[in-house]
Amino acid sequence: GVAECRRQFHSTDECCLLKSEKCCEANKFGEKSNMFDFILPLRVARLIKSNAEFAKALEVEPIDTKSIMEACRIKEENSDKSIREKLTKFKLSSDDIEKAVSIIERHKIPLEGGARGLYLETMRLTHSCSPNTYYMGLSNGWVVVKANRYLNAGEVITICVVPNDKCNYFREKLLSEVGIRCSCPRCTDSAEFGTGFGCLLCTQCSGMLSQQKPGDDSSKWTCSGCPSTKSHSECTAILDNLDKQVSELAAKPPEEKDPAWMEQVLVERPDNWKLLPPTSQLILDMKRLLAYTYQYHPQYYFAKLDWLKKKEAHCNFWLDLMEKLAPGWSYQKVLMRYELSNAKTGLIVAMKEAGIPNTEVNAVCYEVVDVVEEPIRMMIEEEDMSMCGVLKQQKMIATEAREEQKTRVYINRWADEDEEEW
């Protein structure tokens, strides 16, 4: 127990506090708990006062402590109160505590088991919603930041700390919770690289409505094809309402979802769904939900050509659009590529059962190998190799299916026609 404690905590002060809380037994350290949530804010508060390099890194980008703390109180009121009570034992002021918590919320890196890490190196990285890196937290507390594509000499290294499959409006809300006001090219483009990802269709013409000044709540939404305008509150109310519908649907387990109804929504666009462009984030969210429902819903376990082709199309649409918005590797794309390969391996079975020609089946086999090749290269260096193993298994299934399709002709060049043995 003492050795474990020494590995985890380096400060005598921290040990004293743990003892006073009667939680320094060895068996406590292996459990997932919020018991030690106060430790990281404590260390940050001490670093601000004792480490000049750390304090200097904080000066590069001012932190909006007020908005961050408000978001923290809304999300975790009880946890925030507990942290404050424990930290006051170290004679930290309310301002010291709030500054430490704000720094953590702004620069935290998610780790295994719900833990959060804070690293001087990642604090220096520029934020972008189309980043050129991705990161992974290791079990030893380290974090590894890797390029998600080829980088040019002198290119600024960027990182994203919120889900970048959200449109400008929803990302802005998530970023405000961690005190970030992003000014990357995507955030400053109301059409998000021409995709219309967060836009609405104009009811007066074939154009799209988008915010005139992204990030400015007082800015009106203007049409790209006519003089029509709408208020920011009116447009965002539509997006919020539809997002709530998608979120409620996403919270249900696969067996409680209705893929037929979800497909109908995408085709018929009832109510406010008709105001969304085909490339809207909310349409993409619905396609993603369908990709994660087919093959997991009891009625869609067994391979059928019709819905497998729909799933394949949804996966491809999602991947193509996300590549425009945030090029390069990401864990989100790995998961979707797995679903795409899963759909295609199911198609191989369904196509064989339907008697589709071998040449067409073989083409799908080759497609599976192509789909998983890139995520295997990414995941092979992960600490947890389970996803890499699953992707390799998909590749093996497709390869074996292709081999089964081959027509083998054995010729014995030395045998006479009359000979039975060859």
C-alpha positions, 0 to 999 in steps of 0.5 A: 500500500505504501509503495502504491501511494508513493508511486501515485502521489509525490507530495507530503501535503497530498499524503497528509490530506489523504490520511486525514480523509482516511482514504490512503489504503492500498486497495483504494487506488485500483478502483474507479472513483471520484474520491481523488478528483481534488488532487489535480486541481491541488497540483495545478494551484501549486504549480501556478505559484511554484513553476515559472514555466507553467505560469508563463504557458498560461499567459499565452491564451487568457482563460474565461474563468467565469464561463467555465465555472458556470458550466462546471456548476451546471454539470457537476454541482455536487462534485464541484462542492466536494472539491472546494471543501477538500481544497480549502484545507490547503488554505487555497482561496476561492480564486485559486481554486476557480483558476485551477479548475478552469485551467484543467477544463480548458486544457484537459486530455481524457484518459482511461477510466474517466481520468483527466490529464494536464500536460504542458506540451499539449497546452501549447498546441493551437486549437482547430476544429479541423486538426492535423493531430489526434491524441491517445491517453495511455494507462501509465498517465502519458498522452501521445499526440500524433499527426493524422496526415502528412504535415508540411514543414513549418505547419502549425500543430493543431488539436481539437478538444470537442467532437468535430462531427458537430456543426459550428453552432453546436461546437461553439456551445461545447467550446464555450464550456471549456473557455475556447473561442475558436477562430480556425478556418472552419469556425469562421466559415458559416458554410463550413467549407461549402458543405452547409453542415450547420445551415438551413434551407431557404423557404423562398428560394433554393439557397441556404441560410447561414449565420452572417457572422459566425459566433455572434449571437446578434448576427442574422442568418442570411440566404445565399440565393436571395435577400431573405433573413432570419434571426439567430434565435429562430434558426437555432431553435429549429436546430436545437429541437431537431438535435433533441430528437436525435439525442433522445433516439441515440439514447435508446438501445439498438433494439428499441430503435426503428430503422424503417422510421429513421429511413422514412425521416431521411426520405420524407423529411417531415416537419422541420426536417425538410428545412435541413440540407442533405449535408446537414449535421443532423442528417449526418447524425441520423445516418450514423445512428442507422449505421450503428443500428443495422446488424445490432437490431434483432430484426437486422441480424441476418444479412439482407441485401436491401438494408446492408446496402443502405448501411453501406451508403450511410457509412460512405456518406458520413466518411466522405463528408467528414473528410471534407470537414476534418481531413485525416485520421480520427477515432471516429472515422476508425469506428465508422470504417469498421461499420462499413467493413462490417456491412460489406462482409455481410453483403458478401454473405447476402450476395452469395445466397442471392446467387450474384456472379462471383466477379461482383462478390470478389469486388466487394471482398477487395473493397473490404480489404481497402476499407480496413487497411488505413485504420489498421495502420492507425490502430496497430500502434495503439496500447489497446490492440482490440480494435486492430484485431477486429479490423484484421479479422474483417480483412481475413474474412474478406480474403478467405471469401475471395479465395473460396470464389476462385475457380481452380483448374488442375491439369496434369500435363503428364497424364494420358486421357485414358489414365484415371490417376492424376 
